[in-house]
């Protein structure tokens, strides 16, 4: 597929387009969630969000694997590469730590959703149940041997250093 309107843009302009598209994606996701929450309540909205993430996160992982030419079962190295190419990576800040060869820890140091809620003096969105599904399915698509555990995510009490943290272990 050709995109002549993109081919004329500079690298900086293309990065801006990617950032805008990531913000638009997140805005749509949030508006969808809020519409469901208004109509059916937060529990039903979370339940439906989990169902959507089960499929979306696998699709996203497979597309990233294809683009980066990552083989199946590419371990924590493959997961680390893939995590850096997720859509939300363009709008959130994250830190990846590798405490040992069998463990990867992802800390979301800045989450656009939670920051917006902080600005509005709202409680954090309780994203842990959705995140468990999202990160588990994403990681296991990259490598079926990866076990995912939530270190902390809302509604958990969080340290000031991050909005959520996840541990990925390669089980061989």
CNS distance restraints for C-alpha pairs under 8 A (distance, minus, plus):
assign (resid   3 and name CA) (resid   7 and name CA) 6.40 0.50 0.50
assign (resid   4 and name CA) (resid   8 and name CA) 6.65 0.50 0.50
assign (resid   5 and name CA) (resid   9 and name CA) 7.32 0.50 0.50
assign (resid   6 and name CA) (resid  14 and name CA) 7.13 0.50 0.50
assign (resid   9 and name CA) (resid  13 and name CA) 5.66 0.50 0.50
assign (resid   9 and name CA) (resid  14 and name CA) 6.12 0.50 0.50
assign (resid  10 and name CA) (resid  14 and name CA) 6.18 0.50 0.50
assign (resid  11 and name CA) (resid  15 and name CA) 6.23 0.50 0.50
assign (resid  12 and name CA) (resid  16 and name CA) 6.27 0.50 0.50
assign (resid  13 and name CA) (resid  17 and name CA) 6.30 0.50 0.50
assign (resid  14 and name CA) (resid  18 and name CA) 6.31 0.50 0.50
assign (resid  15 and name CA) (resid  19 and name CA) 6.21 0.50 0.50
assign (resid  16 and name CA) (resid  20 and name CA) 6.09 0.50 0.50
assign (resid  17 and name CA) (resid  21 and name CA) 6.09 0.50 0.50
assign (resid  18 and name CA) (resid  22 and name CA) 6.18 0.50 0.50
assign (resid  18 and name CA) (resid  90 and name CA) 7.42 0.50 0.50
assign (resid  19 and name CA) (resid  23 and name CA) 6.24 0.50 0.50
assign (resid  19 and name CA) (resid  90 and name CA) 5.62 0.50 0.50
assign (resid  19 and name CA) (resid  91 and name CA) 6.59 0.50 0.50
assign (resid  20 and name CA) (resid  24 and name CA) 6.11 0.50 0.50
assign (resid  21 and name CA) (resid  25 and name CA) 6.07 0.50 0.50
assign (resid  22 and name CA) (resid  26 and name CA) 6.23 0.50 0.50
assign (resid  22 and name CA) (resid  87 and name CA) 5.82 0.50 0.50
assign (resid  22 and name CA) (resid  88 and name CA) 6.34 0.50 0.50
assign (resid  22 and name CA) (resid  90 and name CA) 6.41 0.50 0.50
assign (resid  22 and name CA) (resid  91 and name CA) 6.68 0.50 0.50
assign (resid  23 and name CA) (resid  27 and name CA) 6.03 0.50 0.50
assign (resid  23 and name CA) (resid  91 and name CA) 6.75 0.50 0.50
assign (resid  24 and name CA) (resid  28 and name CA) 6.14 0.50 0.50
assign (resid  25 and name CA) (resid  29 and name CA) 6.21 0.50 0.50
assign (resid  26 and name CA) (resid  30 and name CA) 6.09 0.50 0.50
assign (resid  26 and name CA) (resid  88 and name CA) 7.61 0.50 0.50
assign (resid  27 and name CA) (resid  31 and name CA) 6.05 0.50 0.50
assign (resid  28 and name CA) (resid  32 and name CA) 5.97 0.50 0.50
assign (resid  29 and name CA) (resid  33 and name CA) 6.20 0.50 0.50
assign (resid  30 and name CA) (resid  34 and name CA) 6.12 0.50 0.50
assign (resid  31 and name CA) (resid  35 and name CA) 6.11 0.50 0.50
assign (resid  32 and name CA) (resid  36 and name CA) 6.34 0.50 0.50
assign (resid  33 and name CA) (resid  37 and name CA) 6.05 0.50 0.50
assign (resid  33 and name CA) (resid  45 and name CA) 6.15 0.50 0.50
assign (resid  33 and name CA) (resid  49 and name CA) 7.24 0.50 0.50
assign (resid  34 and name CA) (resid  38 and name CA) 6.06 0.50 0.50
assign (resid  34 and name CA) (resid  45 and name CA) 7.91 0.50 0.50
assign (resid  35 and name CA) (resid  39 and name CA) 6.31 0.50 0.50
assign (resid  36 and name CA) (resid  40 and name CA) 5.76 0.50 0.50
assign (resid  36 and name CA) (resid  41 and name CA) 7.07 0.50 0.50
assign (resid  36 and name CA) (resid  42 and name CA) 7.85 0.50 0.50
assign (resid  36 and name CA) (resid  44 and name CA) 7.65 0.50 0.50
assign (resid  36 and name CA) (resid  45 and name CA) 5.40 0.50 0.50
assign (resid  37 and name CA) (resid  41 and name CA) 4.37 0.50 0.50
assign (resid  37 and name CA) (resid  42 and name CA) 4.81 0.50 0.50
assign (resid  37 and name CA) (resid  43 and name CA) 7.85 0.50 0.50
assign (resid  37 and name CA) (resid  44 and name CA) 7.11 0.50 0.50
assign (resid  37 and name CA) (resid  45 and name CA) 5.11 0.50 0.50
assign (resid  38 and name CA) (resid  42 and name CA) 7.83 0.50 0.50
assign (resid  40 and name CA) (resid  44 and name CA) 5.92 0.50 0.50
assign (resid  40 and name CA) (resid  45 and name CA) 6.82 0.50 0.50
assign (resid  41 and name CA) (resid  45 and name CA) 6.27 0.50 0.50
assign (resid  42 and name CA) (resid  46 and name CA) 6.07 0.50 0.50
assign (resid  43 and name CA) (resid  47 and name CA) 6.18 0.50 0.50
assign (resid  44 and name CA) (resid  48 and name CA) 6.14 0.50 0.50
assign (resid  45 and name CA) (resid  49 and name CA) 5.95 0.50 0.50
assign (resid  46 and name CA) (resid  50 and name CA) 6.09 0.50 0.50
assign (resid  46 and name CA) (resid 129 and name CA) 7.86 0.50 0.50
assign (resid  46 and name CA) (resid 130 and name CA) 6.96 0.50 0.50
assign (resid  47 and name CA) (resid  51 and name CA) 6.55 0.50 0.50
assign (resid  48 and name CA) (resid  52 and name CA) 6.29 0.50 0.50
assign (resid  49 and name CA) (resid  53 and name CA) 6.13 0.50 0.50
assign (resid  49 and name CA) (resid 130 and name CA) 6.84 0.50 0.50
assign (resid  50 and name CA) (resid  54 and name CA) 6.21 0.50 0.50
assign (resid  50 and name CA) (resid 129 and name CA) 7.52 0.50 0.50
assign (resid  50 and name CA) (resid 130 and name CA) 5.10 0.50 0.50
assign (resid  50 and name CA) (resid 133 and name CA) 6.61 0.50 0.50
assign (resid  50 and name CA) (resid 134 and name CA) 7.63 0.50 0.50
assign (resid  51 and name CA) (resid  55 and name CA) 7.06 0.50 0.50
assign (resid  52 and name CA) (resid  56 and name CA) 6.11 0.50 0.50
assign (resid  53 and name CA) (resid  57 and name CA) 5.52 0.50 0.50
assign (resid  53 and name CA) (resid 130 and name CA) 7.34 0.50 0.50
assign (resid  53 and name CA) (resid 133 and name CA) 7.02 0.50 0.50
assign (resid  53 and name CA) (resid 134 and name CA) 5.60 0.50 0.50
assign (resid  54 and name CA) (resid  58 and name CA) 6.78 0.50 0.50
assign (resid  54 and name CA) (resid 133 and name CA) 6.38 0.50 0.50
assign (resid  54 and name CA) (resid 134 and name CA) 6.35 0.50 0.50
assign (resid  54 and name CA) (resid 137 and name CA) 6.54 0.50 0.50
assign (resid  55 and name CA) (resid  59 and name CA) 6.35 0.50 0.50
assign (resid  56 and name CA) (resid  60 and name CA) 6.04 0.50 0.50
assign (resid  57 and name CA) (resid  61 and name CA) 6.05 0.50 0.50
assign (resid  57 and name CA) (resid 134 and name CA) 5.88 0.50 0.50
assign (resid  57 and name CA) (resid 135 and name CA) 7.78 0.50 0.50
assign (resid  57 and name CA) (resid 137 and name CA) 6.45 0.50 0.50
assign (resid  57 and name CA) (resid 138 and name CA) 5.31 0.50 0.50
assign (resid  58 and name CA) (resid  62 and name CA) 6.13 0.50 0.50
assign (resid  58 and name CA) (resid 137 and name CA) 6.21 0.50 0.50
assign (resid  58 and name CA) (resid 138 and name CA) 5.59 0.50 0.50
assign (resid  58 and name CA) (resid 141 and name CA) 6.16 0.50 0.50
assign (resid  59 and name CA) (resid  63 and name CA) 6.21 0.50 0.50
assign (resid  60 and name CA) (resid  64 and name CA) 6.18 0.50 0.50
assign (resid  60 and name CA) (resid  86 and name CA) 7.28 0.50 0.50
assign (resid  60 and name CA) (resid 138 and name CA) 7.81 0.50 0.50
assign (resid  61 and name CA) (resid  65 and name CA) 6.06 0.50 0.50
assign (resid  61 and name CA) (resid  82 and name CA) 7.16 0.50 0.50
assign (resid  61 and name CA) (resid  86 and name CA) 7.96 0.50 0.50
assign (resid  61 and name CA) (resid 138 and name CA) 5.75 0.50 0.50
assign (resid  61 and name CA) (resid 141 and name CA) 6.39 0.50 0.50
assign (resid  61 and name CA) (resid 142 and name CA) 6.60 0.50 0.50
assign (resid  62 and name CA) (resid  66 and name CA) 6.16 0.50 0.50
assign (resid  62 and name CA) (resid 141 and name CA) 7.14 0.50 0.50
assign (resid  62 and name CA) (resid 142 and name CA) 7.64 0.50 0.50
assign (resid  63 and name CA) (resid  67 and name CA) 6.12 0.50 0.50
assign (resid  64 and name CA) (resid  68 and name CA) 5.99 0.50 0.50
assign (resid  64 and name CA) (resid  82 and name CA) 6.21 0.50 0.50
assign (resid  64 and name CA) (resid  85 and name CA) 6.78 0.50 0.50
assign (resid  64 and name CA) (resid  86 and name CA) 7.64 0.50 0.50
assign (resid  65 and name CA) (resid  69 and name CA) 5.54 0.50 0.50
assign (resid  65 and name CA) (resid  70 and name CA) 4.71 0.50 0.50
assign (resid  65 and name CA) (resid  71 and name CA) 7.06 0.50 0.50
assign (resid  65 and name CA) (resid  82 and name CA) 7.03 0.50 0.50
assign (resid  65 and name CA) (resid 142 and name CA) 7.35 0.50 0.50
assign (resid  66 and name CA) (resid  70 and name CA) 6.48 0.50 0.50
assign (resid  68 and name CA) (resid  82 and name CA) 7.98 0.50 0.50
assign (resid  70 and name CA) (resid  74 and name CA) 6.57 0.50 0.50
assign (resid  70 and name CA) (resid  78 and name CA) 6.49 0.50 0.50
assign (resid  72 and name CA) (resid 141 and name CA) 7.89 0.50 0.50
assign (resid  72 and name CA) (resid 142 and name CA) 6.15 0.50 0.50
assign (resid  72 and name CA) (resid 143 and name CA) 6.14 0.50 0.50
assign (resid  73 and name CA) (resid  78 and name CA) 7.92 0.50 0.50
assign (resid  73 and name CA) (resid 142 and name CA) 5.95 0.50 0.50
assign (resid  73 and name CA) (resid 143 and name CA) 3.86 0.50 0.50
assign (resid  73 and name CA) (resid 144 and name CA) 6.33 0.50 0.50
assign (resid  73 and name CA) (resid 145 and name CA) 7.30 0.50 0.50
assign (resid  74 and name CA) (resid  78 and name CA) 4.74 0.50 0.50
assign (resid  74 and name CA) (resid  79 and name CA) 7.24 0.50 0.50
assign (resid  74 and name CA) (resid 142 and name CA) 6.59 0.50 0.50
assign (resid  74 and name CA) (resid 143 and name CA) 5.95 0.50 0.50
assign (resid  75 and name CA) (resid  79 and name CA) 6.36 0.50 0.50
assign (resid  75 and name CA) (resid 142 and name CA) 7.41 0.50 0.50
assign (resid  75 and name CA) (resid 143 and name CA) 5.75 0.50 0.50
assign (resid  75 and name CA) (resid 145 and name CA) 7.74 0.50 0.50
assign (resid  75 and name CA) (resid 146 and name CA) 7.46 0.50 0.50
assign (resid  75 and name CA) (resid 170 and name CA) 6.81 0.50 0.50
assign (resid  76 and name CA) (resid  80 and name CA) 5.95 0.50 0.50
assign (resid  76 and name CA) (resid 102 and name CA) 7.45 0.50 0.50
assign (resid  76 and name CA) (resid 103 and name CA) 7.44 0.50 0.50
assign (resid  76 and name CA) (resid 104 and name CA) 6.66 0.50 0.50
assign (resid  76 and name CA) (resid 146 and name CA) 7.84 0.50 0.50
assign (resid  76 and name CA) (resid 168 and name CA) 7.83 0.50 0.50
assign (resid  76 and name CA) (resid 169 and name CA) 7.93 0.50 0.50
assign (resid  76 and name CA) (resid 170 and name CA) 6.81 0.50 0.50
assign (resid  77 and name CA) (resid  81 and name CA) 6.37 0.50 0.50
assign (resid  78 and name CA) (resid  82 and name CA) 6.13 0.50 0.50
assign (resid  78 and name CA) (resid 142 and name CA) 6.89 0.50 0.50
assign (resid  79 and name CA) (resid  83 and name CA) 5.98 0.50 0.50
assign (resid  79 and name CA) (resid 139 and name CA) 6.48 0.50 0.50
assign (resid  79 and name CA) (resid 142 and name CA) 6.10 0.50 0.50
assign (resid  79 and name CA) (resid 143 and name CA) 7.65 0.50 0.50
assign (resid  80 and name CA) (resid  84 and name CA) 6.61 0.50 0.50
assign (resid  80 and name CA) (resid  96 and name CA) 7.52 0.50 0.50
assign (resid  80 and name CA) (resid 104 and name CA) 7.82 0.50 0.50
assign (resid  81 and name CA) (resid  85 and name CA) 6.98 0.50 0.50
assign (resid  82 and name CA) (resid  86 and name CA) 6.71 0.50 0.50
assign (resid  82 and name CA) (resid 142 and name CA) 7.93 0.50 0.50
assign (resid  83 and name CA) (resid  89 and name CA) 7.59 0.50 0.50
assign (resid  84 and name CA) (resid  89 and name CA) 6.15 0.50 0.50
assign (resid  85 and name CA) (resid  89 and name CA) 6.48 0.50 0.50
assign (resid  86 and name CA) (resid  90 and name CA) 7.71 0.50 0.50
assign (resid  87 and name CA) (resid  91 and name CA) 7.98 0.50 0.50
assign (resid  88 and name CA) (resid  92 and name CA) 5.98 0.50 0.50
assign (resid  89 and name CA) (resid  93 and name CA) 6.74 0.50 0.50
assign (resid  89 and name CA) (resid  94 and name CA) 7.48 0.50 0.50
assign (resid  91 and name CA) (resid 111 and name CA) 7.93 0.50 0.50
assign (resid  91 and name CA) (resid 112 and name CA) 6.79 0.50 0.50
assign (resid  92 and name CA) (resid 108 and name CA) 7.20 0.50 0.50
assign (resid  92 and name CA) (resid 109 and name CA) 7.73 0.50 0.50
assign (resid  92 and name CA) (resid 110 and name CA) 5.43 0.50 0.50
assign (resid  92 and name CA) (resid 111 and name CA) 5.13 0.50 0.50
assign (resid  92 and name CA) (resid 112 and name CA) 5.92 0.50 0.50
assign (resid  93 and name CA) (resid 108 and name CA) 6.03 0.50 0.50
assign (resid  93 and name CA) (resid 109 and name CA) 5.52 0.50 0.50
assign (resid  93 and name CA) (resid 110 and name CA) 4.84 0.50 0.50
assign (resid  93 and name CA) (resid 111 and name CA) 6.85 0.50 0.50
assign (resid  94 and name CA) (resid 106 and name CA) 6.87 0.50 0.50
assign (resid  94 and name CA) (resid 107 and name CA) 5.52 0.50 0.50
assign (resid  94 and name CA) (resid 108 and name CA) 4.38 0.50 0.50
assign (resid  94 and name CA) (resid 109 and name CA) 5.22 0.50 0.50
assign (resid  94 and name CA) (resid 110 and name CA) 6.78 0.50 0.50
assign (resid  95 and name CA) (resid 106 and name CA) 5.88 0.50 0.50
assign (resid  95 and name CA) (resid 107 and name CA) 5.20 0.50 0.50
assign (resid  95 and name CA) (resid 108 and name CA) 6.54 0.50 0.50
assign (resid  95 and name CA) (resid 109 and name CA) 6.84 0.50 0.50
assign (resid  96 and name CA) (resid 104 and name CA) 6.93 0.50 0.50
assign (resid  96 and name CA) (resid 105 and name CA) 5.65 0.50 0.50
assign (resid  96 and name CA) (resid 106 and name CA) 4.67 0.50 0.50
assign (resid  96 and name CA) (resid 107 and name CA) 6.41 0.50 0.50
assign (resid  97 and name CA) (resid 104 and name CA) 5.80 0.50 0.50
assign (resid  97 and name CA) (resid 105 and name CA) 5.07 0.50 0.50
assign (resid  97 and name CA) (resid 106 and name CA) 6.55 0.50 0.50
assign (resid  98 and name CA) (resid 103 and name CA) 5.92 0.50 0.50
assign (resid  98 and name CA) (resid 104 and name CA) 4.76 0.50 0.50
assign (resid  98 and name CA) (resid 105 and name CA) 6.37 0.50 0.50
assign (resid  99 and name CA) (resid 103 and name CA) 6.22 0.50 0.50
assign (resid  99 and name CA) (resid 104 and name CA) 6.87 0.50 0.50
assign (resid  99 and name CA) (resid 105 and name CA) 7.80 0.50 0.50
assign (resid 100 and name CA) (resid 104 and name CA) 7.65 0.50 0.50
assign (resid 102 and name CA) (resid 169 and name CA) 5.55 0.50 0.50
assign (resid 102 and name CA) (resid 170 and name CA) 5.06 0.50 0.50
assign (resid 102 and name CA) (resid 171 and name CA) 7.48 0.50 0.50
assign (resid 103 and name CA) (resid 167 and name CA) 6.99 0.50 0.50
assign (resid 103 and name CA) (resid 168 and name CA) 5.69 0.50 0.50
assign (resid 103 and name CA) (resid 169 and name CA) 4.61 0.50 0.50
assign (resid 103 and name CA) (resid 170 and name CA) 6.47 0.50 0.50
assign (resid 104 and name CA) (resid 167 and name CA) 5.92 0.50 0.50
assign (resid 104 and name CA) (resid 168 and name CA) 5.10 0.50 0.50
assign (resid 104 and name CA) (resid 169 and name CA) 6.49 0.50 0.50
assign (resid 105 and name CA) (resid 165 and name CA) 7.01 0.50 0.50
assign (resid 105 and name CA) (resid 166 and name CA) 5.65 0.50 0.50
assign (resid 105 and name CA) (resid 167 and name CA) 4.57 0.50 0.50
assign (resid 105 and name CA) (resid 168 and name CA) 6.19 0.50 0.50
assign (resid 106 and name CA) (resid 165 and name CA) 5.52 0.50 0.50
assign (resid 106 and name CA) (resid 166 and name CA) 5.19 0.50 0.50
assign (resid 106 and name CA) (resid 167 and name CA) 6.53 0.50 0.50
assign (resid 107 and name CA) (resid 162 and name CA) 6.10 0.50 0.50
assign (resid 107 and name CA) (resid 163 and name CA) 7.52 0.50 0.50
assign (resid 107 and name CA) (resid 164 and name CA) 5.90 0.50 0.50
assign (resid 107 and name CA) (resid 165 and name CA) 4.26 0.50 0.50
assign (resid 107 and name CA) (resid 166 and name CA) 6.52 0.50 0.50
assign (resid 108 and name CA) (resid 162 and name CA) 5.50 0.50 0.50
assign (resid 108 and name CA) (resid 163 and name CA) 5.59 0.50 0.50
assign (resid 108 and name CA) (resid 164 and name CA) 5.33 0.50 0.50
assign (resid 108 and name CA) (resid 165 and name CA) 6.15 0.50 0.50
assign (resid 109 and name CA) (resid 161 and name CA) 6.15 0.50 0.50
assign (resid 109 and name CA) (resid 162 and name CA) 4.04 0.50 0.50
assign (resid 109 and name CA) (resid 163 and name CA) 5.79 0.50 0.50
assign (resid 109 and name CA) (resid 164 and name CA) 7.41 0.50 0.50
assign (resid 110 and name CA) (resid 115 and name CA) 7.26 0.50 0.50
assign (resid 110 and name CA) (resid 162 and name CA) 6.58 0.50 0.50
assign (resid 110 and name CA) (resid 163 and name CA) 6.42 0.50 0.50
assign (resid 111 and name CA) (resid 115 and name CA) 5.99 0.50 0.50
assign (resid 111 and name CA) (resid 163 and name CA) 6.29 0.50 0.50
assign (resid 112 and name CA) (resid 116 and name CA) 6.16 0.50 0.50
assign (resid 113 and name CA) (resid 117 and name CA) 6.48 0.50 0.50
assign (resid 113 and name CA) (resid 125 and name CA) 7.86 0.50 0.50
assign (resid 114 and name CA) (resid 118 and name CA) 6.15 0.50 0.50
assign (resid 114 and name CA) (resid 124 and name CA) 5.72 0.50 0.50
assign (resid 114 and name CA) (resid 125 and name CA) 6.70 0.50 0.50
assign (resid 114 and name CA) (resid 163 and name CA) 7.25 0.50 0.50
assign (resid 115 and name CA) (resid 119 and name CA) 6.25 0.50 0.50
assign (resid 116 and name CA) (resid 120 and name CA) 6.35 0.50 0.50
assign (resid 117 and name CA) (resid 121 and name CA) 6.15 0.50 0.50
assign (resid 117 and name CA) (resid 122 and name CA) 4.95 0.50 0.50
assign (resid 117 and name CA) (resid 123 and name CA) 6.59 0.50 0.50
assign (resid 117 and name CA) (resid 124 and name CA) 6.21 0.50 0.50
assign (resid 117 and name CA) (resid 125 and name CA) 7.66 0.50 0.50
assign (resid 118 and name CA) (resid 122 and name CA) 5.78 0.50 0.50
assign (resid 118 and name CA) (resid 123 and name CA) 7.16 0.50 0.50
assign (resid 118 and name CA) (resid 124 and name CA) 7.24 0.50 0.50
assign (resid 124 and name CA) (resid 154 and name CA) 6.34 0.50 0.50
assign (resid 124 and name CA) (resid 155 and name CA) 7.09 0.50 0.50
assign (resid 125 and name CA) (resid 154 and name CA) 6.52 0.50 0.50
assign (resid 125 and name CA) (resid 155 and name CA) 7.33 0.50 0.50
assign (resid 126 and name CA) (resid 153 and name CA) 7.55 0.50 0.50
assign (resid 126 and name CA) (resid 154 and name CA) 4.57 0.50 0.50
assign (resid 126 and name CA) (resid 155 and name CA) 4.69 0.50 0.50
assign (resid 127 and name CA) (resid 131 and name CA) 5.88 0.50 0.50
assign (resid 127 and name CA) (resid 153 and name CA) 6.71 0.50 0.50
assign (resid 127 and name CA) (resid 154 and name CA) 5.64 0.50 0.50
assign (resid 127 and name CA) (resid 155 and name CA) 7.16 0.50 0.50
assign (resid 128 and name CA) (resid 132 and name CA) 6.01 0.50 0.50
assign (resid 128 and name CA) (resid 150 and name CA) 7.61 0.50 0.50
assign (resid 128 and name CA) (resid 152 and name CA) 7.86 0.50 0.50
assign (resid 128 and name CA) (resid 153 and name CA) 5.09 0.50 0.50
assign (resid 128 and name CA) (resid 154 and name CA) 5.61 0.50 0.50
assign (resid 128 and name CA) (resid 155 and name CA) 6.80 0.50 0.50
assign (resid 129 and name CA) (resid 133 and name CA) 6.76 0.50 0.50
assign (resid 130 and name CA) (resid 134 and name CA) 6.07 0.50 0.50
assign (resid 131 and name CA) (resid 135 and name CA) 5.78 0.50 0.50
assign (resid 131 and name CA) (resid 136 and name CA) 7.99 0.50 0.50
assign (resid 132 and name CA) (resid 136 and name CA) 5.84 0.50 0.50
assign (resid 132 and name CA) (resid 148 and name CA) 7.63 0.50 0.50
assign (resid 132 and name CA) (resid 149 and name CA) 7.30 0.50 0.50
assign (resid 132 and name CA) (resid 150 and name CA) 6.57 0.50 0.50
assign (resid 133 and name CA) (resid 137 and name CA) 5.91 0.50 0.50
assign (resid 134 and name CA) (resid 138 and name CA) 6.08 0.50 0.50
assign (resid 135 and name CA) (resid 139 and name CA) 5.92 0.50 0.50
assign (resid 135 and name CA) (resid 148 and name CA) 6.90 0.50 0.50
assign (resid 135 and name CA) (resid 166 and name CA) 7.98 0.50 0.50
assign (resid 136 and name CA) (resid 140 and name CA) 6.03 0.50 0.50
assign (resid 136 and name CA) (resid 147 and name CA) 7.13 0.50 0.50
assign (resid 136 and name CA) (resid 148 and name CA) 5.25 0.50 0.50
assign (resid 136 and name CA) (resid 149 and name CA) 7.88 0.50 0.50
assign (resid 137 and name CA) (resid 141 and name CA) 6.05 0.50 0.50
assign (resid 138 and name CA) (resid 142 and name CA) 6.54 0.50 0.50
assign (resid 139 and name CA) (resid 143 and name CA) 6.16 0.50 0.50
assign (resid 139 and name CA) (resid 144 and name CA) 7.47 0.50 0.50
assign (resid 139 and name CA) (resid 146 and name CA) 6.23 0.50 0.50
assign (resid 139 and name CA) (resid 147 and name CA) 7.77 0.50 0.50
assign (resid 139 and name CA) (resid 148 and name CA) 7.27 0.50 0.50
assign (resid 139 and name CA) (resid 168 and name CA) 7.74 0.50 0.50
assign (resid 140 and name CA) (resid 144 and name CA) 4.31 0.50 0.50
assign (resid 140 and name CA) (resid 145 and name CA) 6.75 0.50 0.50
assign (resid 140 and name CA) (resid 146 and name CA) 5.69 0.50 0.50
assign (resid 140 and name CA) (resid 147 and name CA) 7.44 0.50 0.50
assign (resid 145 and name CA) (resid 170 and name CA) 5.70 0.50 0.50
assign (resid 145 and name CA) (resid 171 and name CA) 5.34 0.50 0.50
assign (resid 145 and name CA) (resid 172 and name CA) 6.56 0.50 0.50
assign (resid 146 and name CA) (resid 168 and name CA) 6.18 0.50 0.50
assign (resid 146 and name CA) (resid 169 and name CA) 5.41 0.50 0.50
assign (resid 146 and name CA) (resid 170 and name CA) 4.58 0.50 0.50
assign (resid 146 and name CA) (resid 171 and name CA) 6.04 0.50 0.50
assign (resid 147 and name CA) (resid 168 and name CA) 5.61 0.50 0.50
assign (resid 147 and name CA) (resid 169 and name CA) 5.16 0.50 0.50
assign (resid 147 and name CA) (resid 170 and name CA) 6.45 0.50 0.50
assign (resid 147 and name CA) (resid 171 and name CA) 6.88 0.50 0.50
assign (resid 148 and name CA) (resid 166 and name CA) 7.02 0.50 0.50
assign (resid 148 and name CA) (resid 167 and name CA) 5.74 0.50 0.50
assign (resid 148 and name CA) (resid 168 and name CA) 4.64 0.50 0.50
assign (resid 148 and name CA) (resid 169 and name CA) 6.55 0.50 0.50
assign (resid 149 and name CA) (resid 166 and name CA) 5.83 0.50 0.50
assign (resid 149 and name CA) (resid 167 and name CA) 5.12 0.50 0.50
assign (resid 149 and name CA) (resid 168 and name CA) 6.49 0.50 0.50
assign (resid 150 and name CA) (resid 165 and name CA) 6.38 0.50 0.50
assign (resid 150 and name CA) (resid 166 and name CA) 4.66 0.50 0.50
assign (resid 150 and name CA) (resid 167 and name CA) 6.26 0.50 0.50
assign (resid 151 and name CA) (resid 164 and name CA) 7.49 0.50 0.50
assign (resid 151 and name CA) (resid 165 and name CA) 5.22 0.50 0.50
assign (resid 151 and name CA) (resid 166 and name CA) 5.16 0.50 0.50
assign (resid 151 and name CA) (resid 167 and name CA) 6.36 0.50 0.50
assign (resid 152 and name CA) (resid 156 and name CA) 5.92 0.50 0.50
assign (resid 152 and name CA) (resid 157 and name CA) 7.43 0.50 0.50
assign (resid 152 and name CA) (resid 158 and name CA) 6.49 0.50 0.50
assign (resid 152 and name CA) (resid 164 and name CA) 5.40 0.50 0.50
assign (resid 152 and name CA) (resid 165 and name CA) 5.36 0.50 0.50
assign (resid 152 and name CA) (resid 166 and name CA) 7.10 0.50 0.50
assign (resid 153 and name CA) (resid 157 and name CA) 7.68 0.50 0.50
assign (resid 153 and name CA) (resid 158 and name CA) 7.00 0.50 0.50
assign (resid 153 and name CA) (resid 163 and name CA) 6.57 0.50 0.50
assign (resid 153 and name CA) (resid 164 and name CA) 4.35 0.50 0.50
assign (resid 153 and name CA) (resid 165 and name CA) 6.49 0.50 0.50
assign (resid 154 and name CA) (resid 158 and name CA) 7.39 0.50 0.50
assign (resid 154 and name CA) (resid 163 and name CA) 7.59 0.50 0.50
assign (resid 154 and name CA) (resid 164 and name CA) 7.14 0.50 0.50
assign (resid 158 and name CA) (resid 162 and name CA) 7.17 0.50 0.50
assign (resid 158 and name CA) (resid 163 and name CA) 6.78 0.50 0.50
assign (resid 158 and name CA) (resid 164 and name CA) 7.43 0.50 0.50
assign (resid 159 and name CA) (resid 163 and name CA) 7.92 0.50 0.50
